[in-house]
């Protein structure tokens, strides 16, 4: 596959240097962009070159972080040359609204202001601001440097041309942008993923299957097919008549719960939340987490190669 030529020098700002921020920063650096990163945490700022270098290496790119600069506050960045800003701070609505108001005052009129929020609509984050036409969601999936898709989420205020321009930037950087034209909660990926997760957890709650067998069923049956075709194209192969008939039988029996099942709430209450506490549905230690992270990234890279061969990304 031919290598993408780098565009003329471009300049991005990433607000926040956590796990998601690192992957997004690496994406820009890999595309030849300069990146200003704003983080209040000195330890985060100090650790960014190494973290971004590691992410670049995972992408198969040189670990070159020469274009990276870090700042403690937004006004310190060089806003006169910044083309796009990506907010990746914690899911705190008041904080996001404060930061967007500050960015609006600092940014050039043509600078796109975007949020990686996975829950708050961009219309809520930008509520009351004067230039909501250049504000949109830019939702990456973890790990952001390896997952090819990014959602460009427009509100009723977003200028469609701005959304298309941001999508074109993402495409040039090797991502597959999708345009989400209505500012619905959860956008595309998290709504579809949420529907699957709700049913999977209730099957565990009801003792129908173990967590291990739930994972195996998804990965080795319909999930296995999704690497080759999405759910809509796959049913074009198998026939919508069958899907329609099955829907009448199965869908009425699916859970319609409006909250998490007790098995999930109990895990959270007990601190069983996964790698963060070394226990979730499974038990973890440093060695097993390192093995799982390496296996996971290796599998993602192999899938990415398939998509590159097909020209999807």
Secondary structure, DSSP 8 states (H G I E B T S, - for coil): -------S--EEEEE--SHHHHHHHHHHHHTT-EEEEE-S-HHHHHHHHHHHHHHHHHTTS----TTEEEESSGGGS-TTS--EEEE---S-HHHHHHHHHHHHHHS-TT-EEEE--SSS-HHHHTTT-TTGGGEEEEEE-SSTTT--EEEEE--TTS-HHHHHHHHHHHHHTT-EEEEE-S--TTTTHHHHHHHHHHHHHHHHHTTSS-HHHHHHHHHHTHHHHHTTS-HHHHHHHH-HHHHHHHHHHHGGGS---SS--HHHHHHHHTT--BGGGTBSSSB--HHHHHHHHHHHHHHHHHHHHHHHHTT--
